[in-house]
Amino acid sequence: MASNSLFIQLAIVLGLSSALGFIVRIFKFPLVVAYLVAGVVLSLFQIFNSSTFQFATFLPDIGVAFVLFFIGMELDLKELKSLGKPIAAASLGQILFAFLTGFLISTFLGYSQTISFYLGAGLSFSSTIVVVKMLLEKKDLGSLYGKLSIGILLVEDLVAIMVLMAMTVSTSFANTGLQSSLPLVALVLKGILLFVLAVILSHYVLTKIFNAVAKSAELLFLTALAWCFIYIVLAQAMGFSVVIGAFLAGIALANSPFHYEIQGKVKPLRDFFVTLFFVYLGSQVMFSNVSEVLPIIILFTLYAIVLKPLIFLLILGSFGFRKHTMFQTAINLSQVSEFSLIIMVVGVRLGIVPQSALTAMALVGVISIIFSSIMISYSRQIYEKMSGFVGFFEHSGVAKPVDKKVVGLEDHVVLIGAKWMGGEIVKYLKREGIPFLVVDIDPDVVKKLVGERVHVLFGDIGDPEVLEFLDLHTAKLIISTTDSSDDNLVLVTELRRKNAKAAIVIRASDTTEAEELYKAGADYVILPDVVSGDFVTQMLRSHWPNMDFFKDRSKVEINKLSRKHTTFN
């Protein structure tokens, strides 16, 4: 039986995670909550003896590697460009305030300065996995607050990686003793060398390798895994931890043309190991010592779900964002990060941080993620009740430019989203001289449209204030190209509630969503797959059997795809 104990443990862990996952999905919580709770249940009822907890000896480390590998591949510095200043101010300002607050609270409660440093660092970050999952489920990654949230998380992740790098760097550099004599210089040199090597390999080696193996999905999958683990081994040989190697391995593939295909192939494997990782973290909650860390659990949790959102409101408000955007961003980031738990695990393994401190942070993570998930799921209802309070943090500023010329338009078209699909619509409306107004959340798109003398409003259609400003009852046609089902449903419902005369054309992702929009009052719902099928059918009707239309057509289509925004051509 002993030889089968690993399989018994995996059966129990995965079965429990699956059952709890079904329950949390009913309440629209992220699955990471189920995994953490599963670990807590294992610890609470002592289902496994910690000394025989076999799957925890190495599988969670693979989960950590895959999490960092994927975060590295998803790192898009372009997201930081358009909203760089508010993102940098919000992320770095909150990190600094959280670290100082956590450090002072821990010191006040009697912890040493070293342990307080780890606890303060653990309190400083929000959960990328939780936020990205929630944004994907709500299809809000493209919203203004979605971009702000992701941008802030990217900066926090970079800072967290630097903190982990400082914690996990070895005591020597190529056996020269440099680390002992010049620790900061050695840390910087080692980090630069490892990063530069990843960039060089990405440009001159990896592209050729992945081009060669891309024809085989199985070989592409295997090569991606091989690259991840090879770079982890290289990082460990230079004195860094698994997380550093995995993250930089992901960075090297971030701009690969096979980026999304690799993610699609590796994602199921990542999800499996991530499940085990979070179950393991949840199991680190030792209830025998909860009473001694209860004060820090309460104070840290209150900071994460109450004070942290207020800090984001204060900073983002100073940049002139509307209160709805500020509120949604703040709510998204009101939890403790998986990086926080990784930092505490590193401290425990180094023998610096006691198990009780990891228990405290694990419980703070579980509680804050649950509360944050509830708030994100019911953010619209919460906003309606807190709109007046959030308005206290709102200030006028450059982050919400409005074209005053839009006031007074009648019998016009309102186009929501001017990128890709919307870009072609803009070109047609301009060519035909049809009066129209564009609403977009991309500052670059807004700037270009202003330069083209197009009536434009910078804003998120999910913001009730934007809907009020647009005065949609005077429009003749409203077209939404956004794929946010929640925003589209609110838009249609609000228009029908006000008895607006405009025809409503809305985009949907699937038939279920389309039916819901039709029932709410949409006049025509665009389903991209259906539209694509109709378009191909029409091309066949127009050009069959003469195929001259398709000859050399690739040059025209490649030229279209090479344009970042078809709106301005």
Helices and strands as residue ranges (DSSP letters): G 2-4, H 5-26, H 31-44, G 50-52, G 54-57, H 59-74, H 78-82, H 84-108, H 113-122, H 128-138, H 144-168, H 178-181, H 183-201, I 202-206, H 207-213, H 217-237, H 242-253, H 259-283, G 287-289, H 290-302, I 303-307, H 308-318, H 323-332, H 338-349, H 355-377, H 379-390, G 391-393, G 404-406, E 413-416, H 421-432, E 436-440, H 443-451, E 456-458, H 464-470, G 472-474, E 477-480, H 485-497, E 503-507, H 511-520, E 524-526, H 528-543, G 548-550, H 553-561, G 566-568
